[in-house]
Amino acid sequence: MTVDSYKYLPRSMRAGYESVPFVDEPPVFAPLPKPLHRCTVALMTSAGFYLKDSQQPFDTEREKREPTWGDPTYRVIPADVRQEQIGASHLHINSQDLLEDVDVVLPIRAFSELARRGRIGALASEHYSFMGYQDRRLADWRNVQGPELAARLKEQAVDVLLLAPA
């Protein structure tokens, strides 16, 4: 099956994105500090999820004007969120498909079950959503969002942050 990463972009934007060279880097990995059955796990998605009633959607209007820019902010999603509370804002994926079952890219229910069965120590009380397709050199990620997220994870004693990409 062929994957078309640009399928949901306006045709006028496609050529600009296709001309950006692909960067192949090794995955980020750190050894676990303790056995998984004793770890607290938080989830992160790049699906552009937000809470419809209390959070702003990601800024897709600016990205339409500036195709090499992506909204670098993140949204906190509580572990007790209900599917109907979640909205999605992303130009590179069909958000409607993801909203049919948010566990596809933010598997809170599945990880709650893993915690209940003792396969993981606990599921964190909050999880995180970014809008994917970011410029890897983006200073905001390195200087603002990254350190802020790391501090939140440390404050909650999270051992594992699992990215469920969209």
N, C-alpha and C positions, 0 to 999 in steps of 0.2 A: 504494500500500500504506500502510495506517495503522500508525504506530508507537505502541505502548502502553508508555510508559516505566514504568508501574506494574504491569505484568502479573504480575510475580513477587512482589509484596508481598502480605502478608496484607490481606484486604479492610478490616479495621479500621484499617489505616494509610493507605490510599489517600487518603481525604478530607483528611487532614492535609497530605499532600504536594501534592495538587492545589490546595490553597488558597494555596500559596506563589507569589507573582508571578514570572514569567519575567523575567530580566534579560538584555537583549540588549546585548552589548559587542563591540567590534571584537576580532579575534583578536590574540594576542600575536605579534609578529614582530620579528626583528632581522636585519639584513643579514648574509650570510655573511662571515667574515673573510678567506676565500680560496676558490678554486674548489672545488666539491664533490668533485672527484676527488682532492683533497688533504686533505679533512676527515675527522676521526675522528667517527663517529656513535654515539650511545647511544640506546637506545629506552626509552620509558616507556609503561606501560599503566595504565588505570584499571579493569582487570578483577578486581582483588583476588587476583592470583596470589601464591603463596608456595611455598617448597620443602617438600614434605610431610615429609621426614625430618629437617629441621633448623631450620625456622622455625615460629613460631606463626601460625595463621590470623588473619585480621583479625577484630576484635571485633564480630560481628553481634548478639550477645546484648544488648549495651548499646544498640545502635541500635534493637533491637526495643522496649526499654524507653523509649528517648528518641529518637523518630523524626526529630528535627531534628539529631541528632548523627551523625557518621560517623567511623570510626576514621581519624585523621589520619596514622598512621604509614606507613612504606613498607618494602618488602622488596627486597633486592638479589638479582637473578637473574643468575647467571654466563652468559657467552656460550656456554659449552659444555654448557648444561643439556639434558637429554633430556626429551622430552614426558612420559614416565611419572613424572618427578620432581616435576612441578608439580601443585599443588592450587589450588582457587579458593574464595574466600570473599566473597560479595557478595549483597546482598538484592535488587538491582534488575535483575539479568540472570539468565538461565538458564546457570549455570556449566557444566553438563554439556555444552551445545553447544560452549562455548569449549574445553573439555578434549578434545574430539574432534580439534581441530587448533589448538594454542595460537598458531600463526603468524598466525591471523586477527586477534589483538589484541596479539601480541608477535612481530613478523615477523623473528625472529633468523635463521632459515634463508634467507629471501629477501634480507636485508641482507648475510649472509655471502656469498651469491652475487654481490651487487653489488660487494662488496669484492674478491672473486676476479677479477671482470671489469674491475676498475679504475674502476668508475663512482663509487665513494666511495673515499676514501683508506684507511680502516680501520674495522672495527667495534670498538667499545669492548669491554673485557673484562667489564664488568658493565653490567646494565640494571636498570630500576626498576619496581616495581609498587606502585600505590596502590589504595585502594578508592575508586572514584568516588562521585559524589553527595555532595559535601562542601559545607558551608556556606562560601560564599566569604569570609566575614568571620572565619573561624576563625583565632584568634591563633596556634595551634600551627604552622600552615602558614607564616605570615609570620615567626615568631620562632624556630622550631626546625627543622622539616623542610625548609623552603625554603633557609635558609642552610646547613644541613648538606649537602643535596643539591648546592647550588652549589659548595661546597668540594670535594666528592668529584669533581664534573665537572671542576673546575679542576685538581685533583691528577692526574687522568687525561688531561689535555689534550684534553678533548672539545670539539669545535667546534660540533656540532649535537646537540640533544636533540629527538627526534621523539616526539610523543605519538601513540600508536595507541589511540584511545579505544574503550572497550567499549560 
